[in-house]
Amino acid sequence: MIVTRRFGAEAWNQIFKRLARVHPCLRAPLTASSQVPLAEFLAFNEELVDRVYGGDAKSTYFELGEQSAAWAFVDGPCKSFIDRREIGQVAKSFAQIWRAYYTETTSRCEGKVTSDGVEFTVSGLPAWHPYFEFLFTGFMKGAMELVCANPVEATRLRRGSGEFTYLLHTGFAEPRGGSLESFGSTRGRKNHTSGPGLSSREVEVLHLIAKGKTNKEIGFVLGISARTVQVHASRAYDKIGAYNRAGATSWLAEHRGRLD
């Protein structure tokens, strides 16, 4: 859905056609529950990054992870993991989420709450690959942002052969051990000046955010859940290049006439 919405169905289909000539498993119908061998799975993702996203693996995987979380935790198979919306429960669910996606593997993920935020470690990977590190980290960051009111950042604490550790935090923490790499939001990478593609619901949410309404209050007004409000707000922020409520309010003040 993410790829075809941005690049069109033909771009997605062409990747399958090219790789199916080399990997027979990609010729069979694939569903959300299909199992794909690791080599073929990574080959598909590398083709996607190189041919469609221009080869920027790190930021592409991270962005796809964040966007995938918005679906998986709201409408998809992972919504039960954050139903309680309690940080400790979310951290414990990291291990289950990893096993749900990577079934026949000795690799594992462990999450825990620390004084700085939520720390998770993936270990036992047969080999390091940017897909595993950056997409999964973006995915977990997206999950945390559905639970938390404030924006979440991801800071790499360690990376070794077949393992890595990240801290998900609000940006106010000062992670011990030194930060090797930090990701804020993927929003704002492009110079958005007109907010292309905002849905009517996203505009409604932006107007209510500008009025100082909380997600819960917005949900009550619109007849949707606070979590769904967060998803609409996140997508709107991405489209207009905002990082937070203050940025969204400023953008709306500049473009109100165009949206009314």
TORKOL-4160 file (C-alpha; in steps of 0.2 Angstrom, whole numbers, padded with zeros to 4 digits, m for minus):
260
<pt num="1" X="0000" Y="0000" Z="0000"/>
<pt num="2" X="0014" Y="0012" Z="0005"/>
<pt num="3" X="0024" Y="0009" Z="m0011"/>
<pt num="4" X="0009" Y="0009" Z="m0024"/>
<pt num="5" X="0001" Y="0024" Z="m0016"/>
<pt num="6" X="0017" Y="0034" Z="m0019"/>
<pt num="7" X="0025" Y="0026" Z="m0035"/>
<pt num="8" X="0010" Y="0017" Z="m0043"/>
<pt num="9" X="0006" Y="m0001" Z="m0044"/>
<pt num="10" X="0016" Y="m0004" Z="m0060"/>
<pt num="11" X="0032" Y="0000" Z="m0050"/>
<pt num="12" X="0028" Y="m0013" Z="m0037"/>
<pt num="13" X="0023" Y="m0026" Z="m0051"/>
<pt num="14" X="0039" Y="m0023" Z="m0060"/>
<pt num="15" X="0050" Y="m0028" Z="m0045"/>
<pt num="16" X="0040" Y="m0044" Z="m0044"/>
<pt num="17" X="0042" Y="m0048" Z="m0062"/>
<pt num="18" X="0061" Y="m0045" Z="m0062"/>
<pt num="19" X="0064" Y="m0055" Z="m0046"/>
<pt num="20" X="0052" Y="m0070" Z="m0050"/>
<pt num="21" X="0063" Y="m0074" Z="m0065"/>
<pt num="22" X="0077" Y="m0078" Z="m0052"/>
<pt num="23" X="0068" Y="m0083" Z="m0037"/>
<pt num="24" X="0054" Y="m0096" Z="m0040"/>
<pt num="25" X="0046" Y="m0093" Z="m0023"/>
<pt num="26" X="0041" Y="m0075" Z="m0029"/>
<pt num="27" X="0030" Y="m0083" Z="m0043"/>
<pt num="28" X="0017" Y="m0090" Z="m0031"/>
<pt num="29" X="0003" Y="m0080" Z="m0023"/>
<pt num="30" X="0010" Y="m0071" Z="m0007"/>
<pt num="31" X="m0001" Y="m0066" Z="0007"/>
<pt num="32" X="0002" Y="m0058" Z="0024"/>
<pt num="33" X="0005" Y="m0076" Z="0031"/>
<pt num="34" X="0016" Y="m0082" Z="0018"/>
<pt num="35" X="0034" Y="m0088" Z="0023"/>
<pt num="36" X="0048" Y="m0081" Z="0012"/>
<pt num="37" X="0066" Y="m0087" Z="0013"/>
<pt num="38" X="0078" Y="m0075" Z="0020"/>
<pt num="39" X="0089" Y="m0073" Z="0004"/>
<pt num="40" X="0074" Y="m0070" Z="m0007"/>
<pt num="41" X="0066" Y="m0058" Z="0006"/>
<pt num="42" X="0081" Y="m0047" Z="0007"/>
<pt num="43" X="0084" Y="m0047" Z="m0012"/>
<pt num="44" X="0066" Y="m0041" Z="m0014"/>
<pt num="45" X="0069" Y="m0027" Z="m0002"/>
<pt num="46" X="0086" Y="m0022" Z="m0010"/>
<pt num="47" X="0078" Y="m0021" Z="m0027"/>
<pt num="48" X="0064" Y="m0010" Z="m0020"/>
<pt num="49" X="0077" Y="0002" Z="m0012"/>
<pt num="50" X="0088" Y="0003" Z="m0027"/>
<pt num="51" X="0075" Y="0004" Z="m0041"/>
<pt num="52" X="0061" Y="0014" Z="m0033"/>
<pt num="53" X="0068" Y="0024" Z="m0019"/>
<pt num="54" X="0085" Y="0028" Z="m0027"/>
<pt num="55" X="0097" Y="0018" Z="m0016"/>
<pt num="56" X="0095" Y="0027" Z="0001"/>
<pt num="57" X="0093" Y="0011" Z="0011"/>
<pt num="58" X="0095" Y="0018" Z="0029"/>
<pt num="59" X="0082" Y="0032" Z="0028"/>
<pt num="60" X="0071" Y="0022" Z="0016"/>
<pt num="61" X="0069" Y="0007" Z="0028"/>
<pt num="62" X="0067" Y="0019" Z="0043"/>
<pt num="63" X="0053" Y="0028" Z="0034"/>
<pt num="64" X="0044" Y="0012" Z="0028"/>
<pt num="65" X="0045" Y="0005" Z="0046"/>
<pt num="66" X="0037" Y="0021" Z="0053"/>
<pt num="67" X="0023" Y="0020" Z="0040"/>
<pt num="68" X="0020" Y="0002" Z="0042"/>
<pt num="69" X="0018" Y="0004" Z="0060"/>
<pt num="70" X="0004" Y="0016" Z="0057"/>
<pt num="71" X="m0006" Y="0002" Z="0048"/>
<pt num="72" X="0000" Y="m0013" Z="0058"/>
<pt num="73" X="m0004" Y="m0006" Z="0075"/>
<pt num="74" X="m0021" Y="0003" Z="0071"/>
<pt num="75" X="m0029" Y="m0009" Z="0058"/>
<pt num="76" X="m0017" Y="m0023" Z="0056"/>
<pt num="77" X="m0011" Y="m0039" Z="0065"/>
<pt num="78" X="m0001" Y="m0029" Z="0079"/>
<pt num="79" X="m0015" Y="m0019" Z="0086"/>
<pt num="80" X="m0018" Y="m0030" Z="0101"/>
<pt num="81" X="0000" Y="m0027" Z="0107"/>
<pt num="82" X="m0003" Y="m0009" Z="0111"/>
<pt num="83" X="m0022" Y="m0010" Z="0116"/>
<pt num="84" X="m0018" Y="m0006" Z="0134"/>
<pt num="85" X="m0006" Y="0008" Z="0129"/>
<pt num="86" X="0005" Y="0006" Z="0143"/>
<pt num="87" X="0024" Y="0008" Z="0141"/>
<pt num="88" X="0029" Y="m0007" Z="0150"/>
<pt num="89" X="0017" Y="m0018" Z="0140"/>
<pt num="90" X="0023" Y="m0011" Z="0124"/>
<pt num="91" X="0041" Y="m0015" Z="0128"/>
<pt num="92" X="0037" Y="m0033" Z="0133"/>
<pt num="93" X="0028" Y="m0035" Z="0116"/>
<pt num="94" X="0044" Y="m0031" Z="0106"/>
<pt num="95" X="0049" Y="m0050" Z="0108"/>
<pt num="96" X="0032" Y="m0056" Z="0102"/>
<pt num="97" X="0032" Y="m0044" Z="0087"/>
<pt num="98" X="0049" Y="m0050" Z="0082"/>
<pt num="99" X="0044" Y="m0068" Z="0083"/>
<pt num="100" X="0028" Y="m0064" Z="0073"/>
<pt num="101" X="0037" Y="m0058" Z="0058"/>
<pt num="102" X="0053" Y="m0069" Z="0059"/>
<pt num="103" X="0046" Y="m0086" Z="0062"/>
<pt num="104" X="0060" Y="m0099" Z="0059"/>
<pt num="105" X="0075" Y="m0091" Z="0067"/>
<pt num="106" X="0086" Y="m0091" Z="0081"/>
<pt num="107" X="0087" Y="m0072" Z="0082"/>
<pt num="108" X="0077" Y="m0063" Z="0095"/>
<pt num="109" X="0072" Y="m0046" Z="0102"/>
<pt num="110" X="0071" Y="m0040" Z="0120"/>
<pt num="111" X="0063" Y="m0024" Z="0126"/>
<pt num="112" X="0064" Y="m0015" Z="0143"/>
<pt num="113" X="0059" Y="0001" Z="0151"/>
<pt num="114" X="0074" Y="0011" Z="0158"/>
<pt num="115" X="0075" Y="0028" Z="0166"/>
<pt num="116" X="0079" Y="0036" Z="0149"/>
<pt num="117" X="0065" Y="0027" Z="0139"/>
<pt num="118" X="0062" Y="0010" Z="0131"/>
<pt num="119" X="0078" Y="0001" Z="0126"/>
<pt num="120" X="0077" Y="m0014" Z="0114"/>
<pt num="121" X="0090" Y="m0026" Z="0108"/>
<pt num="122" X="0090" Y="m0038" Z="0093"/>
<pt num="123" X="0103" Y="m0052" Z="0093"/>
<pt num="124" X="0106" Y="m0068" Z="0085"/>
<pt num="125" X="0105" Y="m0062" Z="0067"/>
<pt num="126" X="0113" Y="m0073" Z="0054"/>
<pt num="127" X="0121" Y="m0057" Z="0047"/>
<pt num="128" X="0118" Y="m0038" Z="0049"/>
<pt num="129" X="0107" Y="m0030" Z="0036"/>
<pt num="130" X="0100" Y="m0012" Z="0035"/>
<pt num="131" X="0083" Y="m0019" Z="0033"/>
<pt num="132" X="0083" Y="m0028" Z="0050"/>
<pt num="133" X="0091" Y="m0013" Z="0059"/>
<pt num="134" X="0082" Y="0002" Z="0051"/>
<pt num="135" X="0065" Y="m0005" Z="0046"/>
<pt num="136" X="0062" Y="m0013" Z="0063"/>
<pt num="137" X="0068" Y="0002" Z="0073"/>
<pt num="138" X="0057" Y="0014" Z="0063"/>
<pt num="139" X="0043" Y="0001" Z="0066"/>
<pt num="140" X="0045" Y="0001" Z="0085"/>
<pt num="141" X="0047" Y="0020" Z="0085"/>
<pt num="142" X="0031" Y="0021" Z="0076"/>
<pt num="143" X="0023" Y="0010" Z="0088"/>
<pt num="144" X="0029" Y="0021" Z="0103"/>
<pt num="145" X="0022" Y="0037" Z="0095"/>
<pt num="146" X="0005" Y="0029" Z="0094"/>
<pt num="147" X="0006" Y="0026" Z="0113"/>
<pt num="148" X="0015" Y="0042" Z="0118"/>
<pt num="149" X="0008" Y="0060" Z="0117"/>
<pt num="150" X="0026" Y="0067" Z="0113"/>
<pt num="151" X="0037" Y="0064" Z="0098"/>
<pt num="152" X="0049" Y="0049" Z="0100"/>
<pt num="153" X="0067" Y="0048" Z="0094"/>
<pt num="154" X="0077" Y="0033" Z="0091"/>
<pt num="155" X="0096" Y="0033" Z="0096"/>
<pt num="156" X="0107" Y="0018" Z="0092"/>
<pt num="157" X="0117" Y="0013" Z="0108"/>
<pt num="158" X="0127" Y="m0002" Z="0101"/>
<pt num="159" X="0129" Y="m0012" Z="0085"/>
<pt num="160" X="0139" Y="m0028" Z="0083"/>
<pt num="161" X="0140" Y="m0043" Z="0072"/>
<pt num="162" X="0122" Y="m0049" Z="0071"/>
<pt num="163" X="0115" Y="m0038" Z="0084"/>
<pt num="164" X="0110" Y="m0020" Z="0089"/>
<pt num="165" X="0103" Y="m0010" Z="0103"/>
<pt num="166" X="0092" Y="0006" Z="0102"/>
<pt num="167" X="0084" Y="0018" Z="0114"/>
<pt num="168" X="0067" Y="0025" Z="0110"/>
<pt num="169" X="0065" Y="0041" Z="0120"/>
<pt num="170" X="0057" Y="0058" Z="0120"/>
<pt num="171" X="0073" Y="0068" Z="0115"/>
<pt num="172" X="0076" Y="0075" Z="0132"/>
<pt num="173" X="0085" Y="0060" Z="0138"/>
<pt num="174" X="0104" Y="0059" Z="0137"/>
<pt num="175" X="0108" Y="0041" Z="0133"/>
<pt num="176" X="0123" Y="0033" Z="0143"/>
<pt num="177" X="0137" Y="0025" Z="0133"/>
<pt num="178" X="0137" Y="0038" Z="0119"/>
<pt num="179" X="0125" Y="0040" Z="0104"/>
<pt num="180" X="0131" Y="0032" Z="0088"/>
<pt num="181" X="0116" Y="0037" Z="0078"/>
<pt num="182" X="0100" Y="0046" Z="0081"/>
<pt num="183" X="0084" Y="0047" Z="0071"/>
<pt num="184" X="0070" Y="0060" Z="0075"/>
<pt num="185" X="0055" Y="0059" Z="0064"/>
<pt num="186" X="0056" Y="0056" Z="0045"/>
<pt num="187" X="0045" Y="0071" Z="0043"/>
<pt num="188" X="0051" Y="0087" Z="0036"/>
<pt num="189" X="0064" Y="0079" Z="0024"/>
<pt num="190" X="0056" Y="0088" Z="0010"/>
<pt num="191" X="0052" Y="0106" Z="0008"/>
<pt num="192" X="0033" Y="0106" Z="0010"/>
<pt num="193" X="0025" Y="0123" Z="0006"/>
<pt num="194" X="0007" Y="0118" Z="0001"/>
<pt num="195" X="0003" Y="0102" Z="0011"/>
<pt num="196" X="m0001" Y="0092" Z="m0005"/>
<pt num="197" X="m0012" Y="0077" Z="m0003"/>
<pt num="198" X="m0020" Y="0082" Z="0014"/>
<pt num="199" X="m0036" Y="0072" Z="0017"/>
<pt num="200" X="m0052" Y="0081" Z="0023"/>
<pt num="201" X="m0050" Y="0071" Z="0040"/>
<pt num="202" X="m0032" Y="0077" Z="0041"/>
<pt num="203" X="m0037" Y="0095" Z="0039"/>
<pt num="204" X="m0050" Y="0093" Z="0052"/>
<pt num="205" X="m0037" Y="0086" Z="0064"/>
<pt num="206" X="m0025" Y="0100" Z="0060"/>
<pt num="207" X="m0039" Y="0113" Z="0064"/>
<pt num="208" X="m0043" Y="0105" Z="0081"/>
<pt num="209" X="m0024" Y="0104" Z="0085"/>
<pt num="210" X="m0022" Y="0122" Z="0081"/>
<pt num="211" X="m0036" Y="0125" Z="0094"/>
<pt num="212" X="m0026" Y="0117" Z="0107"/>
<pt num="213" X="m0037" Y="0101" Z="0108"/>
<pt num="214" X="m0029" Y="0085" Z="0115"/>
<pt num="215" X="m0030" Y="0069" Z="0105"/>
<pt num="216" X="m0044" Y="0062" Z="0116"/>
<pt num="217" X="m0054" Y="0078" Z="0114"/>
<pt num="218" X="m0052" Y="0078" Z="0095"/>
<pt num="219" X="m0057" Y="0060" Z="0095"/>
<pt num="220" X="m0073" Y="0064" Z="0105"/>
<pt num="221" X="m0077" Y="0078" Z="0093"/>
<pt num="222" X="m0074" Y="0068" Z="0077"/>
<pt num="223" X="m0081" Y="0051" Z="0084"/>
<pt num="224" X="m0065" Y="0042" Z="0082"/>
<pt num="225" X="m0052" Y="0035" Z="0094"/>
<pt num="226" X="m0037" Y="0045" Z="0101"/>
<pt num="227" X="m0026" Y="0032" Z="0093"/>
<pt num="228" X="m0033" Y="0035" Z="0076"/>
<pt num="229" X="m0032" Y="0054" Z="0079"/>
<pt num="230" X="m0013" Y="0051" Z="0082"/>
<pt num="231" X="m0012" Y="0042" Z="0065"/>
<pt num="232" X="m0021" Y="0056" Z="0056"/>
<pt num="233" X="m0010" Y="0069" Z="0064"/>
<pt num="234" X="0006" Y="0059" Z="0060"/>
<pt num="235" X="0002" Y="0058" Z="0042"/>
<pt num="236" X="m0003" Y="0076" Z="0041"/>
<pt num="237" X="0014" Y="0081" Z="0049"/>
<pt num="238" X="0023" Y="0071" Z="0036"/>
<pt num="239" X="0014" Y="0079" Z="0022"/>
<pt num="240" X="0017" Y="0097" Z="0028"/>
<pt num="241" X="0034" Y="0094" Z="0035"/>
<pt num="242" X="0030" Y="0098" Z="0054"/>
<pt num="243" X="0038" Y="0090" Z="0069"/>
<pt num="244" X="0026" Y="0093" Z="0082"/>
<pt num="245" X="0009" Y="0102" Z="0087"/>
<pt num="246" X="0018" Y="0119" Z="0087"/>
<pt num="247" X="0025" Y="0117" Z="0069"/>
<pt num="248" X="0008" Y="0111" Z="0063"/>
<pt num="249" X="m0001" Y="0126" Z="0071"/>
<pt num="250" X="0011" Y="0138" Z="0063"/>
<pt num="251" X="0009" Y="0129" Z="0046"/>
<pt num="252" X="m0010" Y="0130" Z="0047"/>
<pt num="253" X="m0009" Y="0149" Z="0051"/>
<pt num="254" X="0001" Y="0152" Z="0035"/>
<pt num="255" X="m0010" Y="0141" Z="0024"/>
<pt num="256" X="m0027" Y="0143" Z="0032"/>
<pt num="257" X="m0035" Y="0153" Z="0018"/>
<pt num="258" X="m0030" Y="0139" Z="0005"/>
<pt num="259" X="m0038" Y="0125" Z="0016"/>
<pt num="260" X="m0054" Y="0134" Z="0021"/>
